[in-house]
């Protein structure tokens, strides 16, 4: 890529970032982005096929890295010997949450875009995707408990969805409220302890 093309692409990305942060995806003006980047709308299309393609370029890499790390934590827990999983509940996910906080604060604007500005794009499902991954992991853990002979009560699917959604909605309050990082770390650890204890109670594991 020639230097002139690289600088033009960078100007478009930065102009898009500012416009999306100001107005969200739906409210963002492609003409305003092109004007701020110093290009015509026709020239814009030479770099990005659409306004959504520009939004993708700003958030996709960060989103995939975050989801990949979360999936990895789920897999690491599932790969533990079944008899060790109950006593290690919350440990791997806790380490992952600490990483998540570090990663969020290293890419704060991208997470603001994902959480507060993505309506109208495929990225508005970001939270829902996390809920689906966590719910699937919970189901697998319940199956392991059954195989180990633990009597776990039937968990109402709607309650399960509310609890898992509440975890992630609470977690991302650190972004929505722009918390200082050290405050966020303490908040997230308290949230993790609260949910771990709650799930242990619901699953009949409090005595372990």
Phi and psi restraints in degrees (value plus and minus 20) as a CYANA .aco file:
   2 UNK   PHI     -89.0   -49.0
   2 UNK   PSI     135.9   175.9
   3 UNK   PHI     -79.0   -39.0
   3 UNK   PSI     -60.0   -20.0
   4 UNK   PHI     -84.0   -44.0
   4 UNK   PSI     -59.5   -19.5
   5 UNK   PHI     -87.0   -47.0
   5 UNK   PSI     -59.9   -19.9
   6 UNK   PHI     -83.3   -43.3
   6 UNK   PSI     -65.1   -25.1
   7 UNK   PHI     -87.4   -47.4
   7 UNK   PSI     -55.5   -15.5
   8 UNK   PHI     -85.7   -45.7
   8 UNK   PSI     -64.0   -24.0
   9 UNK   PHI     -81.1   -41.1
   9 UNK   PSI     -62.7   -22.7
  10 UNK   PHI     -83.7   -43.7
  10 UNK   PSI     -59.8   -19.8
  11 UNK   PHI     -83.8   -43.8
  11 UNK   PSI     -60.2   -20.2
  12 UNK   PHI     -84.8   -44.8
  12 UNK   PSI     -64.0   -24.0
  13 UNK   PHI     -80.9   -40.9
  13 UNK   PSI     -65.1   -25.1
  14 UNK   PHI     -88.8   -48.8
  14 UNK   PSI     -58.7   -18.7
  15 UNK   PHI     -85.2   -45.2
  15 UNK   PSI     -60.4   -20.4
  16 UNK   PHI     -84.3   -44.3
  16 UNK   PSI     -64.0   -24.0
  17 UNK   PHI     -76.4   -36.4
  17 UNK   PSI     -67.8   -27.8
  18 UNK   PHI     -84.1   -44.1
  18 UNK   PSI     -61.8   -21.8
  19 UNK   PHI     -88.5   -48.5
  19 UNK   PSI     -62.1   -22.1
  20 UNK   PHI     -85.6   -45.6
  20 UNK   PSI     -59.3   -19.3
  21 UNK   PHI     -84.9   -44.9
  21 UNK   PSI     -55.9   -15.9
  22 UNK   PHI     -92.6   -52.6
  22 UNK   PSI     -64.9   -24.9
  23 UNK   PHI    -140.2  -100.2
  23 UNK   PSI     -25.3    14.7
  24 UNK   PHI      54.0    94.0
  24 UNK   PSI     148.6   188.6
  25 UNK   PHI     -83.6   -43.6
  25 UNK   PSI     -67.7   -27.7
  26 UNK   PHI     -81.6   -41.6
  26 UNK   PSI     -61.5   -21.5
  27 UNK   PHI    -104.2   -64.2
  27 UNK   PSI     -30.9     9.1
  28 UNK   PHI     -88.6   -48.6
  28 UNK   PSI     120.3   160.3
  29 UNK   PHI    -122.0   -82.0
  29 UNK   PSI     102.3   142.3
  30 UNK   PHI     -84.0   -44.0
  30 UNK   PSI     -57.0   -17.0
  31 UNK   PHI     -83.0   -43.0
  31 UNK   PSI     -60.1   -20.1
  32 UNK   PHI     -84.7   -44.7
  32 UNK   PSI     -58.9   -18.9
  33 UNK   PHI     -83.1   -43.1
  33 UNK   PSI     -67.4   -27.4
  34 UNK   PHI     -82.1   -42.1
  34 UNK   PSI     -63.7   -23.7
  35 UNK   PHI     -81.4   -41.4
  35 UNK   PSI     -65.2   -25.2
  36 UNK   PHI     -86.9   -46.9
  36 UNK   PSI     -51.7   -11.7
  37 UNK   PHI     -99.8   -59.8
  37 UNK   PSI     -31.1     8.9
  38 UNK   PHI      58.1    98.1
  38 UNK   PSI      11.0    51.0
  39 UNK   PHI    -150.4  -110.4
  39 UNK   PSI     141.9   181.9
  40 UNK   PHI     -98.9   -58.9
  40 UNK   PSI     142.3   182.3
  41 UNK   PHI     -83.3   -43.3
  41 UNK   PSI     -53.5   -13.5
  42 UNK   PHI     -83.0   -43.0
  42 UNK   PSI     -61.5   -21.5
  43 UNK   PHI     -87.6   -47.6
  43 UNK   PSI     -54.8   -14.8
  44 UNK   PHI     -74.9   -34.9
  44 UNK   PSI     -65.9   -25.9
  45 UNK   PHI     -86.0   -46.0
  45 UNK   PSI     -35.0     5.0
  46 UNK   PHI     -92.9   -52.9
  46 UNK   PSI     -35.9     4.1
  47 UNK   PHI    -129.1   -89.1
  47 UNK   PSI     -57.8   -17.8
  48 UNK   PHI    -157.6  -117.6
  48 UNK   PSI     115.4   155.4
  49 UNK   PHI     -91.8   -51.8
  49 UNK   PSI     -40.1    -0.1
  50 UNK   PHI    -184.4  -144.4
  50 UNK   PSI     151.1   191.1
  51 UNK   PHI     -81.9   -41.9
  51 UNK   PSI     -58.1   -18.1
  52 UNK   PHI     -87.5   -47.5
  52 UNK   PSI     -55.2   -15.2
  53 UNK   PHI     -82.7   -42.7
  53 UNK   PSI     -55.7   -15.7
  54 UNK   PHI     -87.7   -47.7
  54 UNK   PSI     -63.1   -23.1
  55 UNK   PHI     -80.5   -40.5
  55 UNK   PSI     -63.7   -23.7
  56 UNK   PHI     -75.0   -35.0
  56 UNK   PSI     -64.8   -24.8
  57 UNK   PHI     -82.4   -42.4
  57 UNK   PSI     -48.8    -8.8
  58 UNK   PHI    -101.0   -61.0
  58 UNK   PSI     -50.7   -10.7
  59 UNK   PHI    -139.8   -99.8
  59 UNK   PSI     -39.3     0.7
  60 UNK   PHI     -81.6   -41.6
  60 UNK   PSI     -64.2   -24.2
  61 UNK   PHI     -82.5   -42.5
  61 UNK   PSI     -64.1   -24.1
  62 UNK   PHI     -86.2   -46.2
  62 UNK   PSI     -63.2   -23.2
  63 UNK   PHI     -80.8   -40.8
  63 UNK   PSI     -65.9   -25.9
  64 UNK   PHI     -87.3   -47.3
  64 UNK   PSI     -57.0   -17.0
  65 UNK   PHI     -84.6   -44.6
  65 UNK   PSI     -60.9   -20.9
  66 UNK   PHI     -85.7   -45.7
  66 UNK   PSI     -67.9   -27.9
  67 UNK   PHI     -85.5   -45.5
  67 UNK   PSI     -56.5   -16.5
  68 UNK   PHI     -83.1   -43.1
  68 UNK   PSI     -63.0   -23.0
  69 UNK   PHI     -85.3   -45.3
  69 UNK   PSI     -59.4   -19.4
  70 UNK   PHI     -86.4   -46.4
  70 UNK   PSI     -62.4   -22.4
  71 UNK   PHI     -82.3   -42.3
  71 UNK   PSI     -58.8   -18.8
  72 UNK   PHI     -82.1   -42.1
  72 UNK   PSI     -61.3   -21.3
  73 UNK   PHI     -84.0   -44.0
  73 UNK   PSI     -60.5   -20.5
  74 UNK   PHI     -81.8   -41.8
  74 UNK   PSI     -62.8   -22.8
  75 UNK   PHI     -86.4   -46.4
  75 UNK   PSI     -61.4   -21.4
  76 UNK   PHI     -80.4   -40.4
  76 UNK   PSI     -60.9   -20.9
  77 UNK   PHI     -86.9   -46.9
  77 UNK   PSI     -64.7   -24.7
  78 UNK   PHI     -83.5   -43.5
  78 UNK   PSI     -45.7    -5.7
  79 UNK   PHI    -104.1   -64.1
  79 UNK   PSI     -28.5    11.5
  80 UNK   PHI     -83.2   -43.2
  80 UNK   PSI     128.3   168.3
  81 UNK   PHI     -73.9   -33.9
  81 UNK   PSI     117.9   157.9
  82 UNK   PHI     -70.7   -30.7
  82 UNK   PSI     -59.5   -19.5
  83 UNK   PHI     -88.9   -48.9
  83 UNK   PSI     -37.6     2.4
  84 UNK   PHI    -112.7   -72.7
  84 UNK   PSI     -36.6     3.4
  85 UNK   PHI     -82.0   -42.0
  85 UNK   PSI     -64.6   -24.6
  86 UNK   PHI     -79.4   -39.4
  86 UNK   PSI     -60.6   -20.6
  87 UNK   PHI     -98.6   -58.6
  87 UNK   PSI     -34.1     5.9
  88 UNK   PHI    -125.4   -85.4
  88 UNK   PSI     -10.3    29.7
  89 UNK   PHI     -77.7   -37.7
  89 UNK   PSI     105.7   145.7
  90 UNK   PHI      74.2   114.2
  90 UNK   PSI     -37.4     2.6
  91 UNK   PHI     -91.5   -51.5
  91 UNK   PSI     -73.5   -33.5
  92 UNK   PHI     -85.8   -45.8
  92 UNK   PSI     -62.9   -22.9
  93 UNK   PHI     -84.4   -44.4
  93 UNK   PSI     -52.7   -12.7
  94 UNK   PHI     -85.4   -45.4
  94 UNK   PSI     -64.7   -24.7
  95 UNK   PHI     -81.1   -41.1
  95 UNK   PSI     -59.6   -19.6
  96 UNK   PHI     -84.5   -44.5
  96 UNK   PSI     -59.7   -19.7
  97 UNK   PHI     -84.3   -44.3
  97 UNK   PSI     -57.6   -17.6
  98 UNK   PHI     -82.0   -42.0
  98 UNK   PSI     -62.4   -22.4
  99 UNK   PHI     -82.1   -42.1
  99 UNK   PSI     -62.3   -22.3
 100 UNK   PHI     -77.7   -37.7
 100 UNK   PSI     -64.4   -24.4
 101 UNK   PHI     -81.9   -41.9
 101 UNK   PSI     -66.6   -26.6
 102 UNK   PHI     -77.8   -37.8
 102 UNK   PSI     -64.1   -24.1
 103 UNK   PHI     -87.7   -47.7
 103 UNK   PSI     -61.2   -21.2
 104 UNK   PHI     -79.4   -39.4
 104 UNK   PSI     -65.3   -25.3
 105 UNK   PHI     -94.5   -54.5
 105 UNK   PSI     -36.8     3.2
 106 UNK   PHI    -102.6   -62.6
 106 UNK   PSI     -35.2     4.8
 107 UNK   PHI    -159.2  -119.2
 107 UNK   PSI      28.2    68.2
 108 UNK   PHI     -82.4   -42.4
 108 UNK   PSI     -63.2   -23.2
 109 UNK   PHI     -83.7   -43.7
 109 UNK   PSI     -57.3   -17.3
 110 UNK   PHI     -83.6   -43.6
 110 UNK   PSI     -59.3   -19.3
 111 UNK   PHI     -92.4   -52.4
 111 UNK   PSI     -51.4   -11.4
 112 UNK   PHI     -82.9   -42.9
 112 UNK   PSI     -62.1   -22.1
 113 UNK   PHI     -81.5   -41.5
 113 UNK   PSI     -65.2   -25.2
 114 UNK   PHI     -82.5   -42.5
 114 UNK   PSI     -62.1   -22.1
 115 UNK   PHI    -110.2   -70.2
 115 UNK   PSI     -49.8    -9.8
 116 UNK   PHI    -138.3   -98.3
 116 UNK   PSI     -30.3     9.7
 117 UNK   PHI    -150.1  -110.1
 117 UNK   PSI     -17.0    23.0
 118 UNK   PHI    -112.9   -72.9
 118 UNK   PSI     -20.0    20.0
 119 UNK   PHI     -77.4   -37.4
 119 UNK   PSI     110.0   150.0
 120 UNK   PHI      80.2   120.2
 120 UNK   PSI     -23.9    16.1
 121 UNK   PHI    -138.7   -98.7
 121 UNK   PSI     149.4   189.4
 122 UNK   PHI     -85.9   -45.9
 122 UNK   PSI     -39.0     1.0
 123 UNK   PHI     -95.3   -55.3
 123 UNK   PSI     -30.2     9.8
 124 UNK   PHI     -87.9   -47.9
 124 UNK   PSI     -29.5    10.5
 125 UNK   PHI    -109.6   -69.6
 125 UNK   PSI     -13.8    26.2
 126 UNK   PHI     -73.4   -33.4
 126 UNK   PSI     -72.8   -32.8
 127 UNK   PHI     -82.7   -42.7
 127 UNK   PSI     -62.5   -22.5
 128 UNK   PHI     -80.7   -40.7
 128 UNK   PSI     -58.3   -18.3
 129 UNK   PHI     -82.7   -42.7
 129 UNK   PSI     -63.8   -23.8
 130 UNK   PHI     -81.4   -41.4
 130 UNK   PSI     -61.6   -21.6
 131 UNK   PHI     -82.2   -42.2
 131 UNK   PSI     -62.1   -22.1
 132 UNK   PHI     -82.6   -42.6
 132 UNK   PSI     -63.4   -23.4
 133 UNK   PHI     -83.2   -43.2
 133 UNK   PSI     -66.6   -26.6
 134 UNK   PHI     -84.8   -44.8
 134 UNK   PSI     -59.8   -19.8
 135 UNK   PHI     -84.3   -44.3
 135 UNK   PSI     -62.5   -22.5
 136 UNK   PHI     -82.3   -42.3
 136 UNK   PSI     -62.0   -22.0
 137 UNK   PHI     -83.0   -43.0
 137 UNK   PSI     -57.7   -17.7
 138 UNK   PHI     -83.6   -43.6
 138 UNK   PSI     -62.7   -22.7
 139 UNK   PHI     -81.7   -41.7
 139 UNK   PSI     -62.5   -22.5
 140 UNK   PHI     -84.3   -44.3
 140 UNK   PSI     -59.2   -19.2
 141 UNK   PHI     -85.7   -45.7
 141 UNK   PSI     -60.0   -20.0
 142 UNK   PHI     -82.4   -42.4
 142 UNK   PSI     -57.3   -17.3
 143 UNK   PHI     -84.0   -44.0
 143 UNK   PSI     -60.8   -20.8
 144 UNK   PHI     -82.3   -42.3
 144 UNK   PSI     -63.9   -23.9
 145 UNK   PHI     -79.4   -39.4
 145 UNK   PSI     -61.2   -21.2
 146 UNK   PHI     -83.1   -43.1
 146 UNK   PSI     -61.6   -21.6
 147 UNK   PHI     -85.5   -45.5
 147 UNK   PSI     -48.9    -8.9
 148 UNK   PHI    -102.6   -62.6
 148 UNK   PSI     -23.8    16.2
 149 UNK   PHI      71.2   111.2
 149 UNK   PSI     -11.4    28.6
 150 UNK   PHI     -96.0   -56.0
 150 UNK   PSI     116.6   156.6
 151 UNK   PHI    -110.1   -70.1
 151 UNK   PSI      80.8   120.8
 152 UNK   PHI    -125.1   -85.1
 152 UNK   PSI     116.3   156.3
 153 UNK   PHI     -87.9   -47.9
 153 UNK   PSI     134.0   174.0
 154 UNK   PHI     -87.1   -47.1
 154 UNK   PSI     105.1   145.1
 155 UNK   PHI    -116.1   -76.1
 155 UNK   PSI     104.1   144.1
 156 UNK   PHI     -81.2   -41.2
 156 UNK   PSI     108.1   148.1
 157 UNK   PHI     -77.4   -37.4
 157 UNK   PSI     -56.9   -16.9
 158 UNK   PHI     -88.3   -48.3
 158 UNK   PSI     -60.3   -20.3
 159 UNK   PHI     -83.1   -43.1
 159 UNK   PSI     -62.7   -22.7
 160 UNK   PHI     -78.8   -38.8
 160 UNK   PSI     -65.2   -25.2
 161 UNK   PHI     -82.7   -42.7
 161 UNK   PSI     -62.0   -22.0
 162 UNK   PHI     -81.9   -41.9
 162 UNK   PSI     -65.1   -25.1
 163 UNK   PHI     -85.3   -45.3
 163 UNK   PSI     -65.2   -25.2
 164 UNK   PHI     -87.7   -47.7
 164 UNK   PSI     -62.3   -22.3
 165 UNK   PHI     -82.1   -42.1
 165 UNK   PSI     -60.4   -20.4
 166 UNK   PHI     -82.4   -42.4
 166 UNK   PSI     -57.4   -17.4
 167 UNK   PHI     -78.7   -38.7
 167 UNK   PSI     -70.0   -30.0
 168 UNK   PHI     -95.5   -55.5
 168 UNK   PSI     -54.4   -14.4
 169 UNK   PHI     -81.5   -41.5
 169 UNK   PSI     -62.7   -22.7
 170 UNK   PHI     -85.3   -45.3
 170 UNK   PSI     -63.4   -23.4
 171 UNK   PHI     -77.6   -37.6
 171 UNK   PSI     -65.5   -25.5
 172 UNK   PHI    -102.3   -62.3
 172 UNK   PSI     -17.0    23.0
 173 UNK   PHI     -80.6   -40.6
 173 UNK   PSI     -44.7    -4.7
 174 UNK   PHI     -82.2   -42.2
 174 UNK   PSI     -49.5    -9.5
 175 UNK   PHI    -103.7   -63.7
 175 UNK   PSI     -69.7   -29.7
 176 UNK   PHI     -77.3   -37.3
 176 UNK   PSI     -56.7   -16.7
 177 UNK   PHI    -119.0   -79.0
 177 UNK   PSI     -12.3    27.7
 178 UNK   PHI      29.1    69.1
 178 UNK   PSI      30.1    70.1
 179 UNK   PHI     -87.9   -47.9
 179 UNK   PSI     124.6   164.6
 180 UNK   PHI     -78.9   -38.9
 180 UNK   PSI     127.7   167.7
 181 UNK   PHI     -79.4   -39.4
 181 UNK   PSI     -65.6   -25.6
 182 UNK   PHI     -82.7   -42.7
 182 UNK   PSI     -58.4   -18.4
 183 UNK   PHI     -84.6   -44.6
 183 UNK   PSI     -60.8   -20.8
 184 UNK   PHI     -82.9   -42.9
 184 UNK   PSI     -60.5   -20.5
 185 UNK   PHI     -80.7   -40.7
 185 UNK   PSI     -63.9   -23.9
 186 UNK   PHI     -86.4   -46.4
 186 UNK   PSI     -60.6   -20.6
 187 UNK   PHI     -80.8   -40.8
 187 UNK   PSI     -66.3   -26.3
 188 UNK   PHI     -88.3   -48.3
 188 UNK   PSI     -58.2   -18.2
 189 UNK   PHI     -84.9   -44.9
 189 UNK   PSI     -59.1   -19.1
 190 UNK   PHI     -85.6   -45.6
 190 UNK   PSI     -60.5   -20.5
 191 UNK   PHI     -82.6   -42.6
 191 UNK   PSI     -62.6   -22.6
 192 UNK   PHI     -82.4   -42.4
 192 UNK   PSI     -65.8   -25.8
 193 UNK   PHI     -81.7   -41.7
 193 UNK   PSI     -61.3   -21.3
 194 UNK   PHI     -82.1   -42.1
 194 UNK   PSI     -67.3   -27.3
 195 UNK   PHI     -92.6   -52.6
 195 UNK   PSI     -56.4   -16.4
 196 UNK   PHI     -81.5   -41.5
 196 UNK   PSI     -67.6   -27.6
 197 UNK   PHI     -83.3   -43.3
 197 UNK   PSI     -59.6   -19.6
 198 UNK   PHI     -84.1   -44.1
 198 UNK   PSI     -65.1   -25.1
 199 UNK   PHI     -86.8   -46.8
 199 UNK   PSI     -56.8   -16.8
 200 UNK   PHI     -81.4   -41.4
 200 UNK   PSI     -59.5   -19.5
 201 UNK   PHI     -84.7   -44.7
 201 UNK   PSI     -67.6   -27.6
 202 UNK   PHI     -83.7   -43.7
 202 UNK   PSI     -57.0   -17.0
 203 UNK   PHI    -106.9   -66.9
 203 UNK   PSI     -19.8    20.2
 204 UNK   PHI      54.8    94.8
 204 UNK   PSI      10.1    50.1
 205 UNK   PHI    -129.5   -89.5
 205 UNK   PSI     -11.3    28.7
 206 UNK   PHI     -78.1   -38.1
 206 UNK   PSI     -50.3   -10.3
 207 UNK   PHI    -103.9   -63.9
 207 UNK   PSI     -27.1    12.9
